[in-house]
Amino acid sequence: MDAIEVPVLIVGGGGAGLTASMLLSQLGVESLLVNARPSTSDLPKAHVLNQRAMEILGDVGVAEDIYARGTPLENMQATAWYAGFAGAEEGCGRKIAQLEAWGAGFTNPDWIAASPRPSTNLPQIRLEPILRERAEKLAPGRVRFSHEVVGLRQNGHGVTTTVRDLDAGREYEVRSRFVLACDGGRTIGPALGVEMEGARDVAQEISIHMTADLSRWARDPEVLIRWIWVADPGSLCVLVPMGPERWGPDSEEWVFHLNYPSNDPRALDDGVIEADMRQALGIGDHPVRIHKITRWSLEGVVASRLQVGRVFLLGDAAHRHPPTGGLGLNSAIQDAHNICWKLAAVLGGHASESLLETYEPERKPVVQQNVDCSVESALNQMSVGQTLGVRPDASGEQNWSCLQRLWSDDPSDRAFRRAARRALATQSMEFNEHNVEYGYTYAAADAAIVPEQDTRPPSPDPRRIYRPSTLPGHALPHAWVEGEDGRRRSTLDLVRPGRFLLITGERAGDWADAGRVVARDLAVALDVVSIGHTDGDYFDPRSSWVKQREIAPEGAVLVRPDRFVAWRSLGACDSPEGELRRALSHVLRREMAEGAP
């Protein structure tokens, strides 16, 4: 049997696998990606890309293409709930409530201050080809579709994987140091005894991807996701534009989501589903071309283990989310971001293999939080229906009477309207969960950081309010600074691929000198910059970095290659070289040389 030797084998060519391939190529690590399917996904399921994910995709050179193809910011400022969509009933299609979403099209000051990258929206069917093209350009011949894993075994030195070329009908072996399982949990995880734990079969969902002109009914161009309460059969449906050339009410394509009770035989019949879709939307025989009907179960599960020996689970192989909040694909991209710099450090001889053991303790709490938030948001959407009094066991007339109370002038309905408004406002837990999307931290005891006690007051809302910090385990805060050339750039852009960054205060020359010495002695890629309002390698003209840095002018912040803070010193110390050497050695899981300062 033919054999290929490669440092890293990536199994799966979705968001996680393609991102990992691009990141590893950028870091100079050779990899091979195999994917059983002949092409990228034909499902438009995942579409929202949050700020943190777009920063990562910017690193690998695809962000601008994604923004160009994605939803214009003015068409994704909000989400809204409606009483029906089209129909003869008085008030049908009336907007019940509207909430800002994902930074209100990058107009919310908190989101603008957090990152130079706005969130965007691009369906997976159009995102993945962009990622694949870039991955193939960075690693020619090393991204292989229609190549299926049929066996895997590992020992203390490496992994041997048997792969079948489905087009050629032959098998070959891949011998690698490590494997990234990005296969959706179909093959690798189950073969290694990994179980998915959490809520299953929360609801049975049907997604209909279609081409239709719905512009006469789909008002409100600023609204991306429309939540439609349908009186008959008393359920909540969802309508999302899919572009590809026009967005807002003029979108050429749409995805419509229907709910069915578990084990409902109606959900198995495409003809019934189309009829139910037409009835729910109230569009009768309006021209519609259906591309695909997809059946799926709403679940929120996390893998029992994210690392098994030399195999690491990423993306849907590690966690599967309800679509509420759009955290699934974003989490997958962030999984790859966490593990790839560590693989590069180990394979480059700069870190011990035990650094890789920090992947699970860092990522598992984050993805568990993401799954929990997604499930909670989905359940909250369902509870809103209870507040509105819309029930599947009620008649269409009864449900419509409840919906009409939302705009009634009857004084007796005032309390009902207030309760409905409060219930709908709580769904900001899904559309304004800024700290969940952007403020996640790596604070586990065995994370690749030098831990420090958090003495700040508790956040008034840890789900919605993002508070930047240089506390170890937090992501580096974004601030606009100016170089000697006068060009403005983000502090995030000062972190170069595969390299640590030591940011010192304007009066921290000892830390800067120590950084250069320790980087040389440990053979670690480390850049050193100073930032201050009136002095430094970079100037902080608005004091936006000074407001967030939490260190004195004599202090320093050490940032990992994935832009998470690894260690900091609030001020000066007696032995900066020794402190920094200990910090880097701890993060990289390297033994300190005997007699080192």
Steps between C-alpha positions, in 0.01 A plus 500: 500500500627847410587720795521874557682658791378838621516674838123561525208319339171692492189286460208707374469790259241722669554824689727350766712288266549765232585764761753264660657432160539871427637580846755218491616603153541855621706371792726297272363161611436243230160333518272278295123548501269217394124525469262217417251716312577597140461869567427759766165514675180535298311615809455873572463434874774704673520862391581752776873562551581693816780749563747253650454258210548778246825603668627143455380483140671833443826344617486241221405748229134429429313761705471756220357243258248396764393858567466560126273196455315532830201698616547879493510640852183702442312174436604330825437763762207329668278201552123524530186303588184510290138391525487288188666585170244529222128438517152646500465545877501860616846582633668197343869570457495766770826543689468414867846599620850572372839462669846613401721207399877441475593859569220654292692488175819620673334815634492395867792686666585201720550275199698764312727545802551125542643410161597647164302217338119514479290188509367386164264247348579250224333159459723198537437396139674819388751533783664159471599534132688819594678317782577200280646710219729677745601176675588343165703803400698487825551121485486385136402135464447464874124562514329185377126451468346156431765350730345308789661380824436127547735421788719661763750379757741692719788448739730721701685618191233565240177408324454273200179568309365296211334713234297388200511706182136461397558612141800277434375210711830454681619528859811658643645570844571836659761501775478816706609632836150630571144483366234771509155339491275753326263243353180601682533207738413247232811280514798588719332584832278189513794279399695637798213451744410869526137560597287809444341622822210741540148578381378302200180513295395837642291543184471361150587761242448529126698748290387592149754672276312668217501768235201733521414866464359590842568873474130596503466359853852513650517859615764654728828482304703531823365168630707186435307226682120509503323302774143435388224393737259292295148479644431167333662271616605727790876482454804720445663490156814674381581669168858596409625662175785321324597742221714432304503829306221693672415512868224634719144468362639461146702188578476241223532202735361425845507232765177429686503296821197299614451314828338158534435289807746213540408193293235691304465302173403818317862611525607211275292607198650775281161576347343551841792717609462728197126528562562582866759760401258669260227498763727633773625784281155562357633522143264249335625397155756781474797379287763323709791282389618270778870410490520272801295386799707404804381317811696539820463465872563796727759396758762650726782252567870510584752218454604319815863556395658746259836321497566128475873443486626669186152567363318831562130559437388828344173649378191280481712202602545673836175694545165535325275798564149618431525772235387767749785745547696368203775366726571165333710595198665782693601258777646266238718776354612594851585136581742500207649830612574357844665173396696606190751736661566235764564235236738736323687570826535129577596395147749786484670379817408813699257330741460159658216276386327561832402843364246316285335371816375855562264483199223313679505693830500829309241424235259267679365757751458748215313265268290373791400859574421555133281189484323590824429852375373368166263258671380766742432741213302233312293413805439869570364547149253221575401653833418829326220315322356399835499865608323597178250219548576345159468122534503211252201344678286814449303585190630745244225745599596481867869554425427791268284662768797481739733659245254782431510595866858618441375807315160529666379834640301323768628614844449147630775380263762742635647253750511232228692730266750587773559136579550423131744789463702382799508143370620606156760735649661208683599355163784749497673206671535365146556811291708710739708233676816697431700357788414143399605564140799720562596497867555129562808427709745219570512495878533130588773409748685301234464755219808626317513819705655622823182540707422813695212567737223712355436779751258697282136544612265240346356588163144631518413278202762236410303393195440831328774734624852451368768649726847507341787406729866403493443246776673173397254280314318795344534601137723796427284816496468689174622859490602723212867600517732683262847395385788725400355514150183657644288210376223388733479130586335282762693354789364167374701540181823532698480125571662323206428137402672249726672767708460619859473871564630686803330837541677727746406831649677815391735487800576127493836479329613219733211282383582572136864404553396185687265402218777509243739300719246233595377464141860437389581259782180296466496521119140624517351729237422811703441859392539788744317833467435788736177701489432830672304819452807717444785250470566151367534302179129564450310807612160479663349835393156441652634316807279209397776249582588677825135475609501123453853380566466478884877526544721790607739669256770272648298180439475242222245266337597173330262394222478152346498448122120457515473848659411378848693651790740245649652704784544855616690708751306796633822696552876466530670212680849421632575230242304556178710249308434225754129579524453496124707184461286323758179623336593384149633168628175440687280589205700281260532223760879509480731412784703789638871456446682437827660816628297727269424843650 
